[in-house]
Amino acid sequence: MKIDLKNLTIQKAHDHMLKGDFSSTDLVKAYRDEIAKKNPDINAYLEVFDDALESAKKADENFAKGAEISVLTGIPFAIKDNILIKGHIASASSKMLVDYHATYDATVIAKLKKEGAVFLGRVNMDEFAMGGSTENSAYGVTKNPIDTTRVAGGSSGGSAAAVAMDGVLCALGSDTGGSIRQPASFCGVVGLKPTYGSVSRYGVMAMGSSLDQIGPIAKTVDDCEIIFNAIKGQDIKDGTTISEETYAKDLVGGKSSNKNSAGKKSADKKPVIGVPRDFLGGDGIDPAVMQAFNKSLETLKSKGYEIRDVKLPNISYSLLAYYIIMPAEVSSNMARFDGVKYGLHSDGKTGIDDYFETRRAGLGREVIRRILLGTYVLSSGYYDAYYNRANAVRRMITDDFKKAFETVDVIATPTAPSPAFTIGSKTSDPMAMYLEDIFTVTANLTGMPALSVPCGVAPADSSKDRKVDLPIGLQLTARHGDEATLFYVGKELETK
């Protein structure tokens, strides 16, 4: 049987393997063939693992024996290069960790191993997850499979591109300010940033510890839901993880416009969709994005959803607060890369010179920029003026969202203000690059879950240098712990 990689889903692949139409080994070989053809141009994969076929064979043996299997048994995954897989290189796409081999599995990897998943390879990213285009990788830019003159997004650009180019069925990424959702939008796939604390970060290289979350990128909402259910859960190794019971209690006790909250929607009472119209009136939003967004809202309305305008008074400060809090946490987390403990080491004339030479040789410009900015805002005399105020604004933004969720169930915005931009067009203007995060950073500041779903295209237009139709994503944000509602609405958007 010829495997239809373009239309394959996790459930379809599982059903085919159960029936014996093809094996996990066949599937892995099909993806490896596709990678061999496309990756030299796309640069999504940094490495295809030699032991992927061995893992696939073990999965096939379990199918043959009738052993206990799950829907993820034998399913190939691409893993972002900052997530540890024991025995494999995890470089965070940096020269600093070019030869670093993980000595243990991240919790999300251990959970997927229990499910019988196959790890196909590690994929490209912005160095240490710092960037929004995967142009900051030490190993070159990842190109968008839809149009290779454009970026795949970032920092999980390799994860999104690998799925979009039919180089894998699904992938894991990390999201600090939109790093799963924005590349998903640019590449026309689905990306989930879970509730903060719902998925363990143990074994994932930290960028912004109060902002980072691990999540799936896949072709369908269903697939993202399957992966999320496999990797979620409290972890004794990560003190920031929270039990499902805690979230369930919050959802039952919280105010909601829909009494069937937490994703248990009835046919006669669908979730209410909130739209922060005041925030969507800026000049920086591509008209094609707003057109696709409004069309999707009309689709939801035609299916019985109520669309309400909501007020989020402090949302306009979210990007400013994020770009103070995030660099502050970066400067702290990056201090460990000193050329002494692990990773790259460059000799200097003195011990302190070793430190400077190592970081100069091992770290890229964007990483250095964020370390310097973070060190500045945490320094004596500026801590209160910047960092403390930014955290106060963060609390205000969170309160705004909580108040909005008293009358609506989901808040909808575009995922990004534009479709994928051309490679190199924003590298010399960091502020223009940072503005790409304007809609996504709120979910990380508030800790709420958010899902990006394809909602249309920006049509090919020679006057705007668009050679082909470019994907556009719609972002849905829900209450803490209410991923179920995101999945419910997201599936409705997929079935137009």
N, C-alpha and C positions, 0 to 999 in steps of 0.2 A: 504493500500500500504506500502510495506517495503521500508524505505528510504535508498537510496544508498549514505551514507555519504562520501565515498571515492571519488566518482566522481561528487559530488554536487558542483554547483557554485551558485553565487548570483542570476543570471538570471534564472537558472533552478529551484531554490527553489521558486523564485517569481512566475514563470509560474505554478508550481505545486500548490502553494497556491491559485492562481487565479482560477485554474480549480477545486479546492477542493480535489485534490489527498491527500493532508495532510495539516494540519494547523501549524501555528507557535508554538502552544502548543505541537503538536506532535513532531515537530522538536527539541524544547527545551528538551523535555523528552528523545528523542533519544540521544541527546548529553550528557545529564546528566547520562544516563545509560552507555555511553561510558566512561565518566569521572570516574564514580564509578569503572569501570573495570580496567582502565589503569593508572589513576592518582596516586594511591598509589605507583607505581613503577617509574613513570616518574617525578612526583612532578612539574608539570607545573602550576596547580592551587593552589593558597593559600586559596581561598574561592570561593565557588559557591553561588551566591546570592539567598536568599530566595524569593526575589520579581521578579525573572526572569519569573516565570510562570504567575504572575499577569500581567506583561508587555506583554507577549505573548498573553494572553487572550484579552487584549485591542486591539492588532493588529488584532486578529481574528474577533473581533466585527467590526472593520473598514472594513475588507474584506467582511464580511457578509452584512453590511449596504450599501456597494458600496460607502463608503466615499472616500475622496481624499487620495490616498496612493502613496507611491513611491516604487522604486525597492528595497529599504532597509527596508521597513515596515515588521516587524516580523522576520528580519534576526538577528541571535544571534552573538554577538561580545564578545571576551575576551579582557580585558583592562589591560594594564601594570600597575603595582602597584604604579606608580608615577603620575598617571593621576587622577584628582579629580572627583568623582561622589558623589553628595550631599547625605549625610546620610550614606555613606559607608566608611569603613576603607581604607585609602591610606597610607601605611607604608613605601613605597619605599624599601621594604624588609629589613628594619632596625629595630633593637631593639629601636632605638631613637624614632620611631613613631608607636610603636606596637599597641597603642590604639587610634591613631588619627583618628577621623571621619571628613570627608570633610564637610565643611559648605556651599559649593556652587559647581556648576558644572564648569568644564573646558569648554572653548568655543567649543572644538571638541565634547565634550559629549553633550552639549546643541544642537549642530547642528544635531548630530545623533538622539537625542530624537525627534527633529522636523520631522525627516525622519521616525520615528516609529521603530527604531532599538531596539533590546532587548539586555541588558547587562547580559551576562551569569555569569560572575565572574571576579575576579582580578587574575592576573597571576604573577608568580615569575620573579625575575630580579636580577642582581647584585646590591648590596646595593647602593642606590642613583645613580644607573646607572653606577657605576665605576667598570668596568671589561669587559672581552671579553669571558666569559664562563659560567656565572651564577653560578660560584662556590663561589662567594663572598656574596651570600644571607645569611641573618641571619636565614633563614628557610630551609637551605639545598640546595644542587645542583639540578638543573633540568637536567634530563638525556635525551639523544637523542633518540627519538622513533625508529629511524632506527637501532641503536645499543646502548643499555642502558649502555654499558661500556664507552661510549664517551659523551662528552659535547654536549649540544644543541646550544652552542654559547652564545654570550651576547653583550650588557647587556639585550637585549629583548629575552632571551632564552625561557622564559615561554610563550611568545606570539607565537614564531615560533613553539615550541614543541606542544602547544595546537592545532594549525592548522594541523601540520603534523600527530598527533596521532588521527585525526578525532574527536577531542574534542570540536571543534567549527568550524564555517564556515570561519571566518575571525577575525583579531585581530588588535589592535592599539599598536604601540611601539614608543619609542623615539630613535633618532639616533644622537649621538654626534661625533662619529668617525667611525661609521660603525655598530652601535648597532642594526639596523634593517636588514641591508644587510648581514652581516656575519652570524648571526643565520639562516636567510632565506637560505643562501647557505648551511650551515651545515645540515639543516633539509629538504632540497629538496623542498622548497616553494619559493614564489615570495615576494620580499620586496622592498618598495619604500622609499627613502629618498628624500622628495620634495625640491624644491628651498627654500633657507632660506627666510623667510618672507611670503611665500605663504600660510602657515597654522599657525593659532594663537597658541602661547605657553601659553596663559593665563590659569591658573589653572593646569599647569604642573610644577612639582618640578624642578627647574633649576639646572643643573650641570655646563655646560659651556654656558653661555647665548648667546655668539656670534656664537656658533656651533650647539646647539640643534635644532632639528626639529622633529615634530610628523609625523608619516606616517603609512601606512597600511602594514600588512602581510596577504597574502591570497594564494590560490592555483593556481590562474591564473592571468595573466596581466590584463585581462578584469575586474576582481574583484577589483584589486588594483586601476584601473582607476575609477571605479564606486565610491569607497570609497573616493579617492582623490577629486573627483568633489564635493562630499557631504561636506567635511570638510575644503576645501580651502576657501580663501577669506580674505579681509582686516577686521581687528577687532579693534574697537576704544579702547579696553582694552589692546591691545598689540601694542605699538608704532613701533615695528620692522616689522609689516606686511605691505605688499605693494599691491597696487591694480593691478588687472589683466591688466588694461589699460596700466599701466607703463611697464609691461613685454611685452605686445603686441607691444608697440611702439619700445622697444629695439630690438625685434626680426625682425620687418619690416625694421628698420633702420640699423641693423647690417649687416656685410658682411657674405655671406654664399655661399658655393659651390652649394647649391640647392636653386633656386629661390622660390620654393614652401616650404618655411621654416615654422616653428611653427607647424609642424605635418601634414600640408596639402600636402601630397606627391602624386605625379602622378605616374601612372603605368610605364611611360617611364623615370622617374627621381627619383630614390630611394635615400635615405640618403647615404652619403659617410661615411664610417666607418674608423676612425683613430686608429692606434695601436702604442703605444709607445714602440717599440721593444727594444730599449736600456735599458728600465727599467725592461724588463721581462727576462733578461738574468742572474739573480742572482742565486746563488747556493741554496738559501732557498726555492725555489719553487718546490713543489712535481711534479715529471715528469707526473703523472696521471692528474694533474691539467692542465699543459701545453698541454697535448695531447687532453683533452676534449675541451680546449679553442681553439686550432688550428682547431679542427674538426668543431666547431661551426662557425668559420670564413669561412671555406670552404663551409659550408651549406649556409651561407649568400651570398657568392660569386656565388654559383650555382643558387641563386634566383635573381641575377642581381645586387647585391651590389658591389660597388667598395671598395676595401680595400687599404688604404694608410698608410704608415709609417709616424708617426709624431714625432716631437722633442719637448720634455718638459724638457728644460735644468736644471731646479731647482727642479724637482719632487723628486729627491733622498733626498732632505732636508725636505720633507713634514712631515715625522714621527718625526724628531727632533723638528721642529717648533711646531707641534701639542702637543707634550709632554712637552712643556714649556707654551704655551698659555692655554691649557686646565686645568692643575693644578692651574695656577694663578687664573682662573675664579672659579675653585672649591673652593679654599681657601676663596674667597670672599663670594660665595653663601652659604657655609657651616657655616659661622660665626653666622647665625641666630639660629642655633641649640645649645642653651646654657643652657638649663634646666630651663629657666625663662619664656619664652614666651609661649611655647607649647611643647608637647612631654614629653619624659622621664625626670625625675628629681632625682638625687642622692645627698643625704646630705653629706657635708664635714664639716670640723671643722670651716671653715670660708666661707664667701661669695664667694671668689675666688676659694676655694676648691670645692664648689658646682659645679662650672663650669668645673673644671678638672675632678671631679669624674663622672659627667654626661656624658661627652664626652668619657671618658675612658670606661664606662659601655655600652654606647649606640652605639659607632661606631666601625666598623671592621677595620682590619689591612690595607686593600687596601685604604679605605677612609682616614685613618690617614696618610698613605704614601703620598697620593696626596695633602692633606692639607699642610703637611710639605714641600713638594717640591714646591707647589705654593706660600707658604709664603716666602720661601727662594728666589725664582726668582723675587718676588715683593719687597724684602727688600731693604733698602737704600744701595747703592753701587753695587747692582746686577740688579736693574731694567733696567738700560740702557744696561748692558752687556748681559742680557738674554731676558727679555720680549720685549723690544723695537726692538731688532734685530730679534727676532722670528716674530714679526709683519711685519717687513720689508721683511723678507723672504716670509711670507704669501702673501704679495702684489705681489712679483715677481712670485710666483707660479700661482696666479690668472691671471696675465698678460700672462704667458706662455700658459695657457689654452685658454684665449681669442684669442691669436694669432693663436693657432692651429685651433680654430673654424672658422677662416677665410677661411680655405681650406677643412675642414671636418664638418660633422653635429653631429657625435657621436664619443666618444672615448671609446674603449673597452679594458678591462683588465679582468683577473680573479677577482672574488670577494675577495677571500682569498688565501694565498699561499699554503694551504693544505686543505684536507677534515677535518672533525671533529676529534679532537685529544682525546686521552683517558683521562678520569677523573683523576685529580691529577698529570698529567705528566708535567704541566708547572706552578703549583702553587708556587713552590719554586724558580722559575726563572722569576721574573717580566719582564725582558728584552725579553725573549722568548715569553711571553704572549703579550707584546706590539707590537712585530713584526707581529702579526696576523693582525694588522690594516694597514699594509703597503700600500694596494691598496685602502682602503676605506676612509682614513682621508682626502684625497684631496678634496672630494666633500664637506666636512664640512668646510675646510679652505677657499675654494673658494665660498661657498654658492650655488654651482650648483646642479641640481637634478641628482640623480643616482638611477638606478634600478638593482636589482640582479634577474637573471632568471636562473633556472636550465639548465645546458648545458651538463650534462653527469654524469658519475660516476667514482670513483676510484675503480677498480675491487677488489673483495675479494682476499686476498693474505695472506696465513699463515705466510710467511716470514716477512711480515710487520704487523702482528697481526691484519689484517683486516678480520673479520669473515664474513662480508657481503659487498655488493657493497655500497659505501658511496657517497652521492650526492656531486656534484660540481656546483658552481654557476659562471655565467659570469656577469660582471658588465658593464653597459652602462652609460655613463655620457654625459649630453647635456648642451647647453647654459642655462643661467638663464631664468626661465620661460618656457622652452621648454619641459615640461613633455610629450607633445603630441608626439614628435618624439621618446622618450623613449618607449612609449606605442606601437607605430607603429612597431618599430624594435623588441621589446620584443615579440609581438604577432607572428611575422614572425619566431622567434626562437622557439616558442612553436609548430608551425605547420611544423615539419621537414619532 
